[in-house]
């Protein structure tokens, strides 16, 4: 039996169950999935949050959008157009590097070619699909695995064959049990600084979207450190491992930390203070 532990405090579980029940869906928040021994080790502490969200300038060129717009023949690519800005925002740091990317849901193979073009010749692409026909897209940069993304045993085999990844894109079956199983198995298989992106979480009652919302609450845990002149909080294992959670229309993105924070601090600067506090 897989060793898992609850990731949500009881107070949050009660509130989230009430919220989820109002949507007439059932989310097993208590299941959890973070196994301490499975997390790859990281280095020194990094900044606490992502850079502020800012719109790209009007003349900004997105190579993924350009590729998609010009791709009118050949292997099919089927994506919502607003996804390309999200991809580029979170994936651009890997361009030109030795990046290892997994895409679940190969379909007609067009996006596999797009990733190779975007990241460059050092990119290694892994595709997962339940259809045997997708094996046809294997080449010197692409390796295809055939299996069910809801099957934990399949992922156990995959992780023995493929070392840690930098990017995981779930564009597979889009059902909650598939997305959850994939997240539980593969989020710990990301390298430090890696990006996990799940597509097509449609509808305000979407179970996976509610699951991610519950998961993100762990970023706000605050366990006080020893008394000091400034506020200080000891990061949880989740906060050491997860840098941020981002939500966009139909898309959830989870970013791993480059290196874990050892302490969250709020020092005071200045000499003049109001007396009421």
N, C-alpha and C positions, 0 to 999 in steps of 0.2 A: 504493500500500500504506500502510495506517495506521501512523503512527509510534508505537510503544509501547515500553515498557521493563520489565524485570523488577522487580517490586515486593518480592520476598522475597529476603533474604540466602540464600546457598547452604546454610548450616547449617540454616535453617528448612525449605528445600525438601526436604532429605533426610529430616528427621524427619516432615514432613507427608505426603510420599509414602508412607512406611512406615505412617503412621496411616490414610491414605485407602485404601491397598491392603488393609489389614486389614478394611475395610468392603466390599471388592470393587467399588469404584467408581473412576473415573479423573477426577481434577481437574487441569485444565491450569493450575496455579499460575504457571507460567513465562510465561504470556501477558501478564499485566499489562494496565493500561489508562490509567495516568495520564499525560496529555500536558501538559507544563508550560504550553504556550502556551494551553491551553484553559481554565485555571482563572481565574475572575474574580478581580480584585484585591480585597483586604480592607483593613482599617484597622489600628489599634493592637492590641497584644497583649491577650489576655483570660485569664480564669482557666483553670487547667490541666485541670480535670475537672468533670463534672456534679455537681450537688448530691447528697448521699447519698440512696440509695433509702429511701423511707419510705412506709409504708402511709397512705392517705388516712383521715381520721377517719370514724367510723361514720356521722355525719350528713352526710357529704360528698355533694353532689349533682353528678352527672355529666350535663351536658345532652345528650350524645350517647346515653348509656344511656337517659335519659328519653325522648328522641325515638324511639329504636328500640322501646322497650317499648310506647309509645303508638301506634306505626305499625302498625295492623292492617288497613288498606285502602290501595288505590292501588298505586303502583309498588313492585316487590319489592326488598327489601334482605335479603341472605343473608350473615350474619357470625357468627363465633364470638363468644359473649357476652363472653369475657374480653378481646377486642380493644378494647372501648370504653374501658377504663381505660388501656390503652396509648396509644390515640389521644389521649385527653385529657391524659395526662402530657406528651406531646411536642408536641401541636398547640395547646394552650390559649394559648400566648404570642402566637398570631396572631389571636385573636378580636378582631373590630372593626377590624382593620388592612386595608390594601390587599394582600391575600394572593392569590397565584397558585398554584393547586393542580392537579396532574395525577393523574387516576386511570386506571390501565390495567386494563381489564376493566369495561365498562359494564353488561353483562347487561340487567337490566330497569329500570335508571335510577334506582332508589330512593335509592341512596347519593349521587348527584349532588344531589338535593334536600336530603338530610341535611347535606351540606357547606355548601350555601348558607345553610341555617338556622343552622348552628353558627357559621360565621365572620362572617355578616352581609352587608349590601348591598354592601360594598366588595370582596367576594370574587369572583374570576374563576376558573371551573372549566373545565378541559380534560379531555375524556374520549377515551380511545383504545380501540378495539375492532376486531376483525377482521370483525364482522358489520355489513353495510350498514344493517340495520334500526335500529341504534342512533343513526343520524342524526336520528331522530325526537325525540330528547331535547334538541336544540339550542334555546336560548332566549337572552334578553338577557344572561344571566350564564354560559351554558354553550356551549362550542364543542366539537364532536365531530370527531375525525379517525379515518378508517378505514384500518387498516393492520396489518401483522404485526409484533409487538413483537420478534421475532427478526431482523428485517431492518434492518441498519445503514443502508441507503439510506433507509428510511422515517424513521428518526430524524434523519438529516441534513436531510431535507425539513422535518420537524417543527420542528427548531431554527431553521431559517430563518424559519418562520412565527410562532414563539412565543419571546418573549424569556425571560430567566432566570426560574426558578420558585422558590417557597418550600417547597413540599411535593410529593413524588412518592410515590404509593401504587401498588405493583405487586400487583394482584389479578387478573392476567391468566391466561395459560395454565398457570402453575405448573410448567412443565418447566424443567429446569436451563438448557438452551441459550437459552430465552426470557428467563429471569431474568438470566442472565449478560450477554447482549447488551444488555438494557435498562440494567443497572447500568453497564456499560462506557460506553455512550453518554450516559446521562442524569445520572449522579452529578456530573460536572463542570458540568452545566447548572443546578445549584442555586445560588441566591444565598448570600452569607455568612449563616450562622445557619440555613440551610435544613435540612430533615429528609427523609430517604429511608427509606421503610418498605416492606418486602417481606413479604407475607402467605403463609401456607399452606406453609411449609417443613416438611412432615410427615416423620416417621420419623428415627431416629437415624443412618440411613445416607443421609440426604438430601444430595445433592451440593451444592446451593446453601448449605446450612448449613455444610458443610465448607469451602466457598469463602470464606464470610464469616469463619469462624474463622481461616483462613489470612491473610486480609486484615487482620484485627485485630492480628495480631502486629507489624505495622509501627508500631503505636502505642508499642511498647516499645523501639524502636531507641534506642541511646544512644551518640552520638558526642561524646567529650569535647571541651570547648572549651579554650582556653589555660589553663595552671595559674593557680590563684587560691586565696584563703583559703577559699573555699567550693566545693562541687561544682557544676559547670556543664556543661550539655549543649546542643549546637547542634541545634535541631529539624530534622528532615528535611522535604522538601517535603510528604510525606504528613502528618506531624505538624502542619505549618502549616495544612494544608487541612482535616483531619479532627479534630473535637473529641472524638468518642467513638463507640463501637459498643456497642449494647445488644442482648441476646438475651433473648427471652421464649418461652414455649411457642408454637411454629409461626411466630414473627415475628422478623425482624431489623430493627433500626433503626440508621441511620447519621446522625449529626449533623455538619454542617459548622461550622467555627469562625466566630464573628462577626468575628474578626480574628486574624491569625496570631501565635503566640508567637515572640519573637525569641530566647529563651533559657529553658531549664529550669534552675532553680537550687535548691540545698539549703544555705542558709546555716546556720552554727552560732550559737546564742544561748546565753548563759550563761558562767560563769567556772570552774565546777567540773566536772572531767572525770576519769573513771576512767583510770588510767595504762596499762591493758593494751592499748589501741588506739593 
